[in-house]
Amino acid sequence: MKPDTSTKGNARHVRRLIKAGYRILPQFVLMLARTGIVDPFARRKAILPRRPLTILAIRPAAQDRVVYTLRVATGKPYAERSAATLSVTYRTFWGRKIRWSEDAARHAFFADPIDEVTEQPAYFDVPQGAFWVVSTIQRHTDTRRIGVSGSLKPLACAALPQVTWEQALLSRDRLLLESALSKAQATCDRTAARQILARLLFLLQRRADRALLRHISDIDAVFKTVPTGNAVQSDTAGFTYDALLTTPFKNSMMLSRWLKSEAIALEAATDADTILLTAGPHLGLRLMAARYAEKAVQFDGDTQYDANGLDWITVADFEAVHALT
Amino acid sequence: MVAETHSNRAILDAERTFDEACVDAKLSLFAKGVNLEEAHLLAYYPPVQRNPYQNMLYTAAFEKGFACFSVADLDDIGSPPVDAPLGVHYHWVHKVFAGAETSREAERMASRFLDTLDAQKDAGIKIIWTIHNLLSHSARFIDEEIALRAGLSDRADFVHIMNPATLEICARYYEVNASKTFMVPHPSYFGVYGDYISADQARFDLGITPEDKTLLLFGSLAPHKGTRQFLHNLEALEETLGIRVRILIAGQPVNAEYQEEIYALVADKPNVFLFEHHIDDQTVQRLFRAADAVVCPYETGLNSGVAATAATFGRPCVVPDILVPALVGASAGIVGFNPSDPSSLSVAIGRALEASANPATETALIDWAKLHRPRVMSRAFFDALRQRW
């Protein structure tokens, strides 16, 4: 078989793979694999061929999730991003393809240097009604030689494994990391969320993760740098700040920018140094805007803060700002 | 197939032979009214596509009686089929080592290259060399490249330098005969890149508020550019400056392993915006206009197109001390730092940000750019060459 390497460098990397026991798949195995029934990697370390390899399997044990565990190797001295991609499609018993999010049905593997190859579990959610699982693995480019071992057959997975925080941060699996992110969101742990998002960003380079990381970092920065206030407090408040002056903050905005906008509106509404904050909706946001407008504040009525509907912000955040006043 | 025919390369070199290029060159000079005794042909190697430097340097060629054309393969060059003096202008010499896997191969390639130069000299062809770098940025075979540069320096008839400190700096590795050299500074990029987007619009487009202090690191994402070290030290930099800065990093990755390091370093830094691709000529302005200052955190260097670009857009630029003399006249906005002292980079960035707040800085830098616009520098280059040739 003529190697499809285009440079001497690639040839060297292929030689390294072969030395490590990876082999070009024999023709008969390739032919059997292309029937879609035979697992091409079973009991062997194989070099991925140019054309994608597909196998067909029955969805295991009617589980909502399946897992593949593959090891992916490169002859290069560093881990290669998206060296191979596993795509999964689902079909009903009668063979009808089930529509399913493309993102949720793809997993890009890093190829590890030969001496550092680790198992890379890839978890996939399975849609209702799926009977057949069609798994396809392919190389990222024509010229790259990538070694694979493990199995292309999906295994049943009742639940995501319980992993420690450290393990989650080292994981390369999207579902595991997103599960850890959900836990961080449930406890509004911004520090944890930033770490997970940094890992997700490194692995997947998704815009949504980048936007969320910026959003959370912005909230962190806003609460860490609340102006301590230079305004001299008067005995009487010159303005009653009982409702937001601009469109209420939404999770789709950067908090710092919304606050700036509200603070500008507040400064335009009054030149009083001291303002009165009344109990009611958005009390926490009004307090923050007052602080950013560098106004002294007095409170009227109950100062119960509410963070409902504000992602990644807690009542404790507002209370900490309150304590500064 | 169609894409191949209409590629930029085909547009640039007209897919003609060396002989055809020489004849066309002579005819073009004749049509231009150049006295045929004064007509000079200048082949240049290696041609580069995305870096506009060669087009900038040769922009006044015809008015000065020179016709310049690229050659992709040195073996194509022979005695010109027309009666006109021919020179070969060498630029970045790393291409000589393309495909070399071992030192031995590199040595063989360097030797073959120098033999080619000898043959060209024997054929009466003048050798011109522009020293862009001390060594190639991606040099893998240091000893072989030093030997090659020494050999090229020895054989060159004329050596073009852009930094007055070039000979002193190069002397660490190879000698350059001062009597062969002539100094013509790096041109600015005045009129080269699109320049019509306002700073306010550029910042708005990139989501940068007027208050955000923004630094730009521009150019290919390669280890010699110092981006990795800069990102490592970013928190310390912000502590020293006492502000949170926005960082724009833009350029084409050249090394996958290095790029992975960059990805890892920026992943937890939401204030860093990475544009890891080639920046087209109309987008360059958006990045430079949006920035308060440009940072070239290089470990070394001789010349910097990025600093010249920054000056063109009126933005102060932080460069290694060694590069400051290369931008003589732009001192209002060129701030040096000592690469062996990381703290000096923070100080220099602080000074550059202060300079950016002064409207006089932008005016002074743009004035420098106008004085050093490509056509002016090109004329200076050909005048200097003609005096010696």
Boltz contact constraints between the chains, C-beta under 6 A:
constraints:
  - contact:
      token1: [A, 8]
      token2: [B, 101]
      max_distance: 6.0
  - contact:
      token1: [A, 78]
      token2: [B, 257]
      max_distance: 6.0
  - contact:
      token1: [A, 198]
      token2: [B, 267]
      max_distance: 6.0
  - contact:
      token1: [A, 198]
      token2: [B, 268]
      max_distance: 6.0
  - contact:
      token1: [A, 201]
      token2: [B, 267]
      max_distance: 6.0
  - contact:
      token1: [A, 202]
      token2: [B, 263]
      max_distance: 6.0
  - contact:
      token1: [A, 202]
      token2: [B, 264]
      max_distance: 6.0
  - contact:
      token1: [A, 202]
      token2: [B, 267]
      max_distance: 6.0
  - contact:
      token1: [A, 213]
      token2: [B, 270]
      max_distance: 6.0
  - contact:
      token1: [A, 214]
      token2: [B, 270]
      max_distance: 6.0
  - contact:
      token1: [A, 217]
      token2: [B, 270]
      max_distance: 6.0
